[in-house]
Amino acid sequence: MRIHVRRTGGFAGIERGAEVDTSGRPDARAWEALAEQAVADGHRSRPAGVPDGFSYEITVGGRTVYAADPRLTPEQRELISRVLKEGA
Amino acid sequence: MVPGMTTHGGLEPVFCTVVPPHVLDRVARSDDPALSGPARRTLVRDSELRSRRRVTSEFRLAAAPAAKAPSDQPLRTVFDAGHGTVLPGTKVRGEGEDAGQDATVNRAYAGLGATFEHFLKVYGRHSIDGDGLPLDATVHYDEDYNNAFWNGEQMVFGDGDGEIFVDFTSSIDVIGHELTHGVTQYTANLTYYGQPGALNESMSDVFGALIKQYTLSQTAAEADWLIGAELLAPNVTGRALRSMKAPSTAYDDDVLGKDPQPATMDDYVRTGRDNGGVHINSGIPNHAFYLAATALGGFAWEKAGQIWYDVLTGGELTERAFFTDFAKLTVKAARERFGDGGEEFQAVEKAWERVGVRIL
């Protein structure tokens, strides 16, 4: 399963994106459970953010949802943080 | 100050809640939890509504004369999120308390003070709502957090990851930028998307830059016109995050990429990302302000800044204003404040012409 996160906006207005492919990973099931929960709580269209807040696009298995700071669920926050840190 | 331009005791935007936000805010700080709890929840809900820009039915009415004139002293509180994401976090410094060991807390406190002073001394504005609203800031938000934002009721600052950005309290213009989002929210309330969103961003860059220049006593010619010059980590190739003098030249880095800001309408960027490019296309009104301010010379807040402030707070700028609407109002404000025959309105008119914004 491919998990892609794109972050836009923020004070700097600089875009970042990263992807994690869970296939073959020993922790694939944990990633997938986290991703599914994050997507389940996502918005179907871009929510208007707060001034300078980050906006996110989370794509899991071809399905894209949206979220914005500071109103992220804990799962969304963890997924975004881990994908941007560990993903390529 | 032009009569009718003040925001306290005169015309003031009031949101469609029964209790005005500044009153709720006082109640929210009450020692009685039965009072403060509901008021606080209302404020949070209101600010969320405002930030989501779902409130479109704003109306204006004459505010009742304030029972007591707002203080000329700020009411600052700095909180520490302890690298978590719960706001506001633990109170670490209140108004009048001595500086502690944490330089981030001290910078935030000083930055709030500098911003309060600029708006009061230059424009006669008491805090961000014009009525002495307490100024709250949270530092050390989240881990390695590369951002700062205004959540509708307070400022939030990350520490940066140390690789791309350092502590977001490092640049005073960033602190001024966030607080100005509050001023905009309480005045023109520009919708945070597309052109009105880029104007909202530009207001924050303009007054953020002016607060820095005011603090350093710099003239328009002496100023660097950079936003976030102290924010870039040592290894990043660049001078700042944005340049009002020369948009598109602030940075060009392997990791960050290249500064995407246009200086003129020819290079306006159409995109759905970044709330419709609010941090990108703000380069155009930013550059117009720079051109007007440097053409007029002297301290930029005295003429160009005053004109921009008059438009932001004057009541004619609509939530969904485009660049051309804003430009037209700045020319009008320049005439009203400095006279019809003056160099001021000509400098403003010429600045918009040079960035390709037509005044219809």
Interface residues (C-beta under 8 A of the other chain):
Chain A: T8 G9 G10 F11 A12 G13 I14 E15 R46 P47 A48 G49 V50 P51 D52 G53 F54 S55 D69 P70 R71 L72 R77 S81
Chain B: E48 S51 R52 R53 R54 T85 L87 E143 N146 N147 A148 F149 W150 N151 G152 V156 F165 F168 V174 H177 E178 H181 T184 Q185 Y192 Y193 N200 E201 S204 G228 L241 L256 G257 P260 G272 R273 D274 N275 V278 H279 I280
